[in-house]
């Protein structure tokens, strides 16, 4: 077992990793920017090293400083969390060459799944249904046009180096295809350093359903069911739940098998998530794979009773997945709401600053994964998520009741948060019936007077 | 009352700031029985939680004192007292007196003594001039070496004059020796890191008096 792990991340996920390590008796080394000196993960870790200035590119993304800190701290392994370097194959390779275990899949698997066009092709070869689309990269706008006429509109232009909801543009006709093709290329060049694009059929009103898998170093792969993440705004998830309200045992079996097959095809290790789109006829299509722990992992943990971050560490240390994991069944229902420091009534403008007062909800079935505390100053350099509120209940109805009750208790002053938006979504009749697609939030916001743009 | 030892900086820069210095990274860590504070988020009352602590918080106080030119820090409570002082030779001395921890919160007194200027008085000078003290901070993470090789003399010592491009030390990371330049001009007043110790980004390495 590892003696010490370097946590190569910040915020709530760094706290999450430190918690798992502490429970396993593993020492932790936190790294932080100068802006994160008062951060909770720094306080909770056994040791801490400052690795650079505020902006991520000057600190959390600096591979040389991370490795230098790892050597100073004499760590055995690095946990990359999510975002930052967690899906950076080069970083995984550097760790390996320095004899530090990268807690995650092999660099090769990261690379394969990181290129979204290669991932699609790998999935197709493994027998997974994929969204109808291009066979790899679309070279130019003429090729795009030709393909568009074969597939039919609407279509989605996607960046091969994108993912996580970024680098996607919907197009509904030839004109918008031509217009967006070049813009998408330039945008992808700038954002990901790779302008290559591919085309996919745009599935209307889909559910975004993802499957959690775990793989050990001995070839065993299991799945832990699905999460429904359709409640998104601009491709960023807001509310997630497990199980999905539209899942059936037969569909879960088929999708779970597909997810396991793909993980085996790339000799996966660790925790991973396969994202699918599901249409209203129960047809499912592979979209992409995330080769890391995900933000919304807590809802799976609550329903399946398994500590996913601990499992990541145990598997990385060479342990086999327990026999009992062969036939896991979901029990109860969990809903997670991401709490962002944004003002939902002013176009979700970020709201950094000092948390003057905070009362956090508690009670049966309530879990809060957060790194903020009263007096904490939210730095402006990072994403706006300040915590995740998770409600668990014996069924969806109780889970929703508990979430509503907890949101009502949750009092944060000094900054704006998206809590009011969460409360409104939770009381929406369609949401409550489990009748929603990835279009839900946009339609919801358009209908609510309070979210209408203010006149200038 | 907010009474973390780090409350020093909350008065100075308006936010709580926790700096981490060298040490605390080796496996043999000294344990110092000390107290730290928690402030209840609802009532604002402070309560004492005595616990065995490694050097992390003590070193954080030392680092803050260095940055702000303080030489003595004392914290006294009914059941506990700690004093951190910079001796004339430059070493840090910490003394703590733990007693039986009390359950009830108690008032705290903090005494902080700023460092006296070290410019020697010249004959005929009645008021010593105090030139500002600046610091050279580490631009990277690694191990600090004061000399090019173990046999060589140090790059700089106290009293040496440095220019912006004077090499003042080496910081080694991943077997690469990086020569660190002063980037400021002045006279070395103090060497803040011991040879061979690990340093993090922004760690103060030298105190320099501008000319």
Interface residues (C-beta under 8 A of the other chain):
Chain A: X29 X34 X37 X38 X42 X43 X46 X47 X48 X49 X50 X51 X52 X53 X59 X64 X65 X67 X68 X69 X71 X72 X73 X74 X98 X354 X357 X358 X359 X373 X374 X375 X377
Chain B: X15 X16 X17 X18 X19 X20 X24 X25 X27 X39 X41 X42 X54 X56 X140 X141 X142 X143 X173 X174 X198 X200 X201 X202 X203
